[in-house]
Each structure stands twice: as structure tokens, then as C-alpha cells.
Amino acid sequence: MKRIAVFIAICLLLSGCQAITFSVDGLLNAPNVADEQSAIYQALIESAGRGINLEYPRNGDYRSAFVSYDIDSDSEEEILAFYSVGSVSDSNVKISVLDSTEGGGWRSTYELAGAGSAVERVMFSGRDIIVGYSAQEYEENALRMYRYSDGVLAPIYEGAYTVVESADLDGCGEDELAIVRRSGLGVVVEILKPNSGGGYNEYDSELETGASAISGYCLGELGGKTALYLDMSVDDGSLVTEIFCLTSEGISCPISGNGLGGLTRRPAGYISRDYDGDGRVEMPSVTPFIGYDSAPWGEAEYMTALYRFSEESSFLEFGSYAYFNIRDGYMLTIPSRWLNMVTVLRDDATGEVTFVKYDSSKESIAEMEPIISFAVSDVSGTEAFTEAGYKTLKIAEDKSYYYKIKADPSEPLVLTTDEIRDNFHITD
């Protein structure tokens, strides 16, 4: 329905990427709101009253307070409206289902109280509606799956989650729902797989690796299917990675299942990600750069080895070496000719990172011959860096990235312009 698409676009422009609350009265008075779009607001107000605030999902693909989707398989899209009444005694989000009428108007057909004071995300599985809720008093988010039938929006699943994601985890061609949550000191994974009867087959597994927190996750290809890579904080503050997917025998966790969990341990901030864009996720493992062997853990500069899990060998396979700047959010792939020949010097005051030619005869790394420096500033600082001889490498959102060759161009360790551009990646 074209009019719904236009309406949703306006809502998205109003909401942006923040959980902003707007006055419905103010929106109704906006001169550019078309009659048909205004009718949707009016239908919500007639049902819920004027003293409401629209609630915008904070994450996920659906960021509007009005989500358009065919939830009853009638080939016509309904509207899910998320709002709150602004009451101290009733802080929960409300959901209203709005359906079009034969006369071209809109009416609320059902209203339901949610399970939190904010909408964390909205997803869909077939025609089932998945809503994640958050609240200050929750350690984890609340998950509800709803089904709309015979004019009633009813919950068919309730649970808690830290991570919820939809992906084809078994290569069947249809997405499953993956749910990850803490359980005491452990981590539980649950997968809901749609079945032919209109319901879901449920699979669950507790990971062997305990965790003090779930730090992040990403999806990546693994043996022809999609796997979820989960980064977890352990007691000493370091990170480990677990992988899980779905097989005919249930949930598969190949990292812990093959005794490889310890090989993924590294300092916080070194996250798993598809760094080279080939669809496969790399997991970092760090060792000190040459010259930092005796430095206390956490105070050295680290060479990062990127590994991938191979389903064929059931082992971690080496991909490449890199330097990660966690503070400024970039990565430099290390060329093979630098190995055991180059180390790193960081200026903690300015954030400038200089790669230097390692020389064991020098008393300190600061005395070694510089090769190339990288620096980062906000976009307003570009002129000062270019005047100092730096070249702009990349500009991304509010940051600018620079480099400066400091060695004679004939030095074999100097990178070419193409090498610099090809090997430099923004990780934020």
C-alpha cells in the first residue's frame, strides 16, 4: 500500500536513530501531514486518548512507532502502533493494531500492554510479531512473540534475552529465531524453528563457557549455513568467542565442542567480525609486538592474528596479521615483510601511532627509525594535520583518518599508497 509506505517514511524521518518521544498533538498539527496519514494518528488517538507518547524501537530494522506489516495474511498491511500513556503508575509500552476500513479510514481493532517501558526492537517470523522490551529494572530484555488471529493479538512465546536474531542457522532456506540469555554464570542458547504445523520446534543448549557478560555478536557464513558468533566476557575481563548453529541433531557449538575455547581468549575490545567483507567472520588472537615481550599484560602493543573456524578441519585456521587501534576504531593489516621487522610506538597524549623499524641495539622503541604514522581527529581538525604534512586517508562520520610517511621512500618497509589504502579498515 503506497500510502502506508509514504507514512512510514515520514515516521522514520521524524524518529531518526534515537528513542525520541513526540507529542501526537504536535504531529497532527504539522501542516505537511497528509489526510490519509493523519487518519492513522487520529484512529490511535480515538482509541487510546490524546495524552500519549509515541514509542520508537531503539534497535533493529523497524525504527518507527508505526510499523506496517501484513499480520493476518489478508494481503493488506496493518499498522502496529507503539505508545505509552505517560503515567507513573503505568509505564509499560502499549501496542495498538490499526486496520484499514472499507471507506479508506483506519480503526483500532485491538490493544495490548507490553512487557517493558521501552521497545528494544521489532521483528517478524512469518506473520508472527516479535517484540523485545527493555526497562531499567531488567537485567536482560523481555521477549514476546505475538500472533494476530480473529482480531486478537495474543502472546505465543515469552522469555528473556540479551541477544535475539533471525537467520537461517541450518541452511534450510528459512530463518530461525536465535535467543541468547544469561543463566547464572552460564549462557543459554535457544533456537525456535518454524514447523509445518504453524508452530515452532524449540532447541536449547547451555554453552560450556561461563561468562560474566555477553559483549557482542555477529552473523557469518559457516559451511553453507549461517552461524552466530558470540563474544563473551569472562572473569578476568578478557573475551572469548563461541559459535553456534543448528544441525539435524540440535544446536552445534563447534568452538567449545572441539576444546578450542581457550584459543580465542584475548583482551577486551578485540571483537569478532567479518573484517574483510567475504561473509566469513574472523576471531582475533593477540600477542605482543616485538619489543614488548616483557611488558605487563594490557600495557603492550599487540599484533593481532585473525582466525576463522573451518568446519572441514574442525579447527581455527590463520587468516592474516593486523594491528588494532581500539581507542580510535581502525585496523591495519600487517604485510608479511613487516613480521619481526616492525614494531609500534603510541603517543598516549595525541593518539598518534607510529610503526618503526625494530632495532635491538636501541635502548627504547622511541629511538628506533619511524616508517609511517597514523593519526585521527574530529573532522574540524583536518587543516592542522594537512599543514603538518599528513595526508587524509579516510573520512567517516565525525572522524578523519590521516597518515604520514616518515622514512625514505627507498626503504623496503615503506608501504605504497595502494597498500595503505587497501590495508586500512575502520572498525567502529
N, C-alpha and C positions, 0 to 999 in steps of 0.2 A: 504494500500500500504506500504509494508515493507520499501521501500527506503525512503518514507516520514517520517515514524516513526524514522528511524535512523537519518535523517536530523534534525528533531525536537529535538531529544535528544541532538544532538551536540549544537544546538542553546541554549537549556536550560542550558547546562554546561557552555556555554560562558556567559550567562546572569546572572545566579545565582538569587538572590532575589533583586538586585538593578537595578535602572533605568540607566544602563550603556550604553553609546553610543560607538559603534565600527566603525572603518573605513572599508567600504566594500572592498576597495583595499587590506587591510591587511588580511581580511578573505580569499579573493581569492588567496592570495599568500601563505596561510598556506599549508604546504606540505601534511597534512593528510586529507584535504578536498577532498572527492571522486568526480569523474567526474559528477555523477548524481546530487550530492548536489551543486556542483559548477555551474551546468547548471541553477539552480534556481536563484542563485545570479546573474548570467550573464543575465538571462531574465529580472530581475528587473533593472539592470544597463542599458541594451539596451533600456528599456522603459523610465527610469527616469533620466539617466545620472550618471556619476561617482561621482559627488560632493554631495553625500547624506550621511546621518547618519541613521542607524537603530534605531528605537524607540521601547523600551521594555515596555509592560504593567507593572504597578507598583504593582498591586494587583490582586487577583482572581486566578482562576485555570490555566489560559493561560498566561505564562510569557515570551514567545518567541516573537521576532519581526516577525517571520514567523509562522502563525497559520494554521494548517491543518484541514480542515472540508469540508464535502460534502454540499455545499451551493446551489446546483441546482438539487439535488435529482437524479443524474445520476449514483449513486453508485460508483463514483470516487471522491476522495478528491481533492479539490482545495486548493490553498495557499493564505492566506491573508497576505500581506507584509505591515508592518508599517514603515514609514521612514519620514525624514524631509530633506529639501534641504539646511539647514544651512544659510538661508538668513534673514537679519534683517527685511526686508520688508515683508517677508513671513515666519512666524514662525509656521504656522499650520502643524500638522501631516498630512501626505498623506497616503492613502490606495491604494494598487495595488492588483488586483485579478490576480493570476497566474494560468494558466490551463495547463495540460499536452497535448502534441501533439501526433499525431499518430506515429511519428518517435521516441518517447521516450524523446523528449525535453520538454521545457517549454516556454510559451509565456505569456505576459501580455495582458489580454483581456479588462481590464477597470481600470481607475484610478480616484480617488475622493479625494477632500480636506476634511479633518476632521474638527472638531469644537473646537480644542484647541491645545496648544503647546506640550502636553504630553498625553499619553494613560494611563488612570487610571485603566481600566480593560476591558476585552473582555468576552462576554457571548454569549450563543445561546439559542433561543427558537424555537424548531423545526429546520427549516433551516434558520430562520431569525437571523441576526447578530446584537448583541447589543454591542455598544462601548461606554464607558464612557471616557470623555476627561476632562482634567484639564488645568488651566492656572493661572498665578499669578494674573491676573486681575479679575478672577472669585471668587465670594464669595462661590458659590457652583459649583459642576461639571456639565458638559453638557452631556446629554444622547441622543444618536441617535440609532434608530433601522433601519437596512437596510434589503432590500430584493433583491436578485440577480435573475433577470429574463431576458431572451432574451439578455444576455450579458451585462446587465446594472445593476449597483449597485445603488439602489435608496433608499433614506430615507423614511420610512413609519411612523415614530414617532420621535418627537423632544421634549425635555423637560430638566428640571434641576433636580439635585438630590444631597442629602447628603448621602443617603443610597439607594442602589439598590441590590436586592437579588431575586433569583429564588428558589421557594419552593412550595410544594403542600399545599396551605393555606386553602383549603376547603375539603380536604380528597377525592378528585375525582380520584386520581391516576395519575394526570397530573400536572406539575408545572405551577404556575402562576408567573408573574413578579411583585414584590412589589417595589414601588418607594416612598421614603420619602424625603420631601424637606421643607425648611423653607418658611413661607409666613408671612412677617411682624413679629409679635411677636408670631405667631401661627405655627403649624406644620400640613402639609397636607400629607395624605397618598393616594396613587393611586395604584390600582391593575389592571393589564392587564391580562385577562383570555382568552386563545385561544378558538375560537369557530369553529364550524363545517364548516363554510364558508371560512376558511383560514385567517380570521381576528381576532380581539380581542374585547371582551366586556370590557368596561372601568368602573371602580368603583372608586369613590374618597370620601374622608371624611376628615374634619378638626378636629384634636384632641381637646378635651376640655381643655387640659392642655397646657398653653403657655410655651414657652421655649426660653432661651437666646442662647442655643446651643444644638445640638444633640451630646451626649458624647459617645455613643456606642450602639451596638445592638448584639443580638444573636438569633438563632432559637432554638425552643424547642417544644416538644410534648404537645398538649393540647386537650384532649377529642377525640383522634383518628385522629387528623389532626395536621399540623404544624402551629405554631404561631410565629410571630416575636415580640421579647421583645425589647423595645426601651428605653434606658436610656437617660434622658434629663436633662440639667442644667436649673435651674430656677433662678429668680432674685437674691436670697440671696446666690447663689453659691452651694446650695445643689442639690442632684439628686432626681428625681422621675422616676418611671417606668410606661410605658404604654404597653399594649399588644394589638395586632390586628391580626385578621384572617378573612377569608371570609366565609359567610353563604349564604343561598339562598336569604336572604333579603339584602345582601350587606356587607359592611365592619363592622365587630363587634369589639368594643373596650371595653372589659369587665371590665377593671380597672376603667376607668372614668365613664363607663356606670353604674357601681354599686356604684359610690361615694366613691371609695377606694383609690383615688389618694394620699391623704394625708398620708395614712398608709405606703406608700412606700418611704417617704421622709427620706433622710439620707445624711451624709457628702459626698463630692466629693471623688471619688476613690473607693467607695463601689459599685462595678458593679454587674449587674445581669449575672448569668452564671449557667450552669449545673455543679455544683461543685462536685457532687458525681457520675457523669457519667451514670445516669439512663435514660437520654433522656429528663428529665423534668428540667426546669430552676428554680433556686432559686433566690429570691429577698431579699437583706439584709435590715435589720432594726436594728438600733443601740441604745443602752442605756449605760450609764457609768458603768464601773466595780464598784463593791463595794469598797468604799473608795474614789471615785472620784465624789460623788454626788454634791459637792459644786464647782467643777472645772468649769471654763468658757467653753462654748461650743467650741469645736475644740481643747481644751487643755487637755482633759481627755483621758484615755484609755478606749476603748469601747468593751462591749460584743455585739456580733452581732447575732441576731436571723435571721435564714433563713426561708423564707416563700415561699410557692407555691400557685398559684391561682388554685382553684378547680372549674372546670366547673359544677360539680354536686351541690356544695353548693353555688356557685357564691360568694365565699369569699376566703380570704387568710388563708391558713392552715399552722400552725407551723411545721417545719421540725426538726431543731436542732439549738444548740448554737455553736458559733465559735469565735475565736479571729483572726482578720485580721491584718497582718502587711503590710500596703500599701506600705511603703518605700522599703521593701526587697522582696515583692511579694510572701508571703506564708500565709497559713491559718492553724489553729489548731482547730479541732473540740473539743469542751469542753465536757468532760464526766459529767454525771449527778451528780456524787459525788463531783464535784468541785463547783457546784452552791451555791452562797452565802458563800463559804468557801475559795475561792481562788481569789486573785486579781493580778494585773500586775504591774511590775516596769520596765521602759525602761531607758536604758542608752543612751541618745541622742548623746554622743560622739562616742561610739563604735557601736551603733545599737543593742547591746545585749538586749534581752527581758527575764526577769525572772518572773516566776509565783511564788507567795509567799502565805503562809498560812495567811489568814486575821486574824488580832488580833486587836480588837477595843481598847485594853488597850495601844497599842503603839501610840506614838505621830506622827509617819510618816510611810509610807509604806516601806521606806528604812530600817526600824528597824525590819521588820517582817521576819519570818523564810523562807528562799528560798527553793523551791521544785525542780524546773528544769529551766534551762536556754537554750535559743536558740540563735544562732549566725549565721551570714552569712558573707562570704568573697569571693573574687575572687578565682579562682582555685589555684592560686600560694600561697595562704595563708594557705593551708591545714596543712602543717607541724607545723606551730606555734600553731594552735588550738589543734591538737592532742597531742602535747607536754604539753599543758595546761590542759589535761585531758578530752577534748571534744571528742565525737565520731562522726564520719561522718554519717550523716543521708541520704542526697541525694546530687548528683552532677548533675547539669543541665546547659548545655551550658557553660557560663562563671562564674557561681556561685557555691559555695559549701555551704551546709547547715549542721549545727552541733547542738548537744545537749549535756547537761551535767547534770546528776542527782546530786543535791546538798543537798538532805535530806537523813536521814537514810532510807534504803530500807524497814524497817518495818513500816514506816509512811503510813497510808492508802491512802493518797492523791498522793503518788508517782505513776507515770504511768509505766506500764510494757513496755518492748521493743516492743512487738507487738502493744500495744496501741499507742505508739509514732509513729510507722511507719504507722499504719492504719489511724491515725487521722491527720497526717501532709500532707498538699497538697500544691504544688507550684501553684500559681495563675497567675504569669507573662505569 
